[in-house]
Amino acid sequence: MNEPNFNYDEISDTLYVSFNPGEKATGIELNEHILLRINKKKRKAIGLTFLDYSILAQKAEFGPRSFPLTGFDQLSGELKEIVLEILLHPPVNRILHLSSYTPSFVDTTPITSIQSVAIAEN
């Protein structure tokens, strides 16, 4: 597996991560700050885009910041399955850590945080 290509645009505070540069992809908005680019047919990640990256990567008093994957609920069942598979496996899981926020026994919200490897590579 090739190493990801990290490209940070300081002016827009956007981090682009490419796993397969130049390959066509479908964009999946995980939330208003994180875009996952995938090849649906091959069920693989093409890249990630982080808007307002410096805020996403900023450590909080208690550790890394976590963000709800609000776009996940907007996906169809099949696409949700593909995206979940991609999020839980390399290369994406080396950059995004997926977990759950459970405000009650019946409610679960998928959340993510940026792994320190993405910050170190920048």
Phi and psi in degrees as a GROMACS rama.xvg file:
@    title "Ramachandran Plot"
@    xaxis  label "Phi"
@    yaxis  label "Psi"
@TYPE xy
-70.5906  151.164  ASN-2
-71.9366  143.248  GLU-3
-65.0929  151.192  PRO-4
-101.266  119.464  ASN-5
-102.182  130.338  PHE-6
-135.764  113.738  ASN-7
-105.75  128.017  TYR-8
-103.235  105.815  ASP-9
-64.7147  -36.7152  GLU-10
-62.4792  -45.0825  ILE-11
-93.3572  -3.34811  SER-12
54.242  48.8598  ASP-13
-121.235  130.819  THR-14
-107.181  124.454  LEU-15
-105.902  128.667  TYR-16
-119.434  121.32  VAL-17
-113.754  127.852  SER-18
-96.6474  -31.2562  PHE-19
-139.388  77.3916  ASN-20
-54.7641  136.922  PRO-21
86.5795  -11.7329  GLY-22
-79.8644  136.779  GLU-23
-66.009  146.506  LYS-24
-149.277  161.017  ALA-25
-102.512  131.48  THR-26
-86.9043  131.943  GLY-27
-119.514  116.619  ILE-28
-80.3919  106.826  GLU-29
-75.0781  -36.1827  LEU-30
-161.011  -174.042  ASN-31
-69.0136  -7.91821  GLU-32
-118.02  -10.4055  HIS-33
-129.427  122.471  ILE-34
-115.79  125.593  LEU-35
-100.834  128.127  LEU-36
-105.918  126.544  ARG-37
-132.794  159.785  ILE-38
-102.858  105.87  ASN-39
-63.5667  -41.9688  LYS-40
-62.9643  -43.2756  LYS-41
-86.7697  -7.30243  LYS-42
54.02  51.1789  ARG-43
-139.575  155.641  LYS-44
-79.7313  137.594  ALA-45
-104.273  -33.9202  ILE-46
-179.749  176.133  GLY-47
-133.882  146.398  LEU-48
-127.189  128.842  THR-49
-114.397  112.844  PHE-50
-88.5812  143.116  LEU-51
56.6107  46.2765  ASP-52
-55.1197  -41.7946  TYR-53
-60.9667  -31.5691  SER-54
-75.4475  -42.8247  ILE-55
-61.4035  -39.0064  LEU-56
-85.8481  -10.6176  ALA-57
-65.7423  131.332  GLN-58
-76.3207  142.379  LYS-59
-96.2069  173.631  ALA-60
-57.8305  -31.943  GLU-61
-100.425  3.55053  PHE-62
130.151  -158.759  GLY-63
-66.1751  147.979  PRO-64
-74.118  145.535  ARG-65
-117.212  148.853  SER-66
-133.218  135.511  PHE-67
-68.5644  144.384  PRO-68
-90.7747  72.7243  LEU-69
-63.6939  -27.8835  THR-70
-74.2307  -17.7135  GLY-71
-60.1651  -38.9326  PHE-72
-68.5356  -18.8163  ASP-73
-84.137  -7.44539  GLN-74
-84.0957  149.968  LEU-75
-68.1322  164.547  SER-76
-55.8689  -47.2406  GLY-77
-66.3009  -44.4472  GLU-78
-66.9174  -37.2257  LEU-79
-60.2751  -41.1397  LYS-80
-63.9798  -43.9814  GLU-81
-63.3742  -47.1568  ILE-82
-63.354  -43.7971  VAL-83
-60.4561  -43.6427  LEU-84
-58.8969  -45.3685  GLU-85
-65.0645  -42.3857  ILE-86
-64.3916  -31.3953  LEU-87
-87.9669  -3.83893  LEU-88
-125.066  160.665  HIS-89
-60.7372  148.19  PRO-90
-88.7367  -10.7876  PRO-91
-64.9187  -41.1432  VAL-92
-69.7416  -7.365  ASN-93
-81.2218  -14.2939  ARG-94
-114.024  -43.1953  ILE-95
-108.285  130.938  LEU-96
-100.896  120.237  HIS-97
-97.1321  135.22  LEU-98
-151.364  -172.19  SER-99
-128.571  143.411  SER-100
-104.383  126.667  TYR-101
-123.33  90.6953  THR-102
-71.8527  -18.8777  PRO-103
-151.748  175.185  SER-104
-67.1353  -19.902  PHE-105
-107.269  -16.6308  VAL-106
-104.552  129.356  ASP-107
-135.799  132.173  THR-108
-119.819  123.91  THR-109
-69.4665  136.05  PRO-110
-131.035  163.416  ILE-111
-141.516  157.288  THR-112
-138.486  157.263  SER-113
-87.0269  128.979  ILE-114
-68.3896  152.38  GLN-115
-62.9609  -24.5147  SER-116
-60.0285  -38.3561  VAL-117
-65.9693  -37.9432  ALA-118
-69.4626  -42.1785  ILE-119
-66.0208  -35.4397  ALA-120
-70.9102  -25.4412  GLU-121
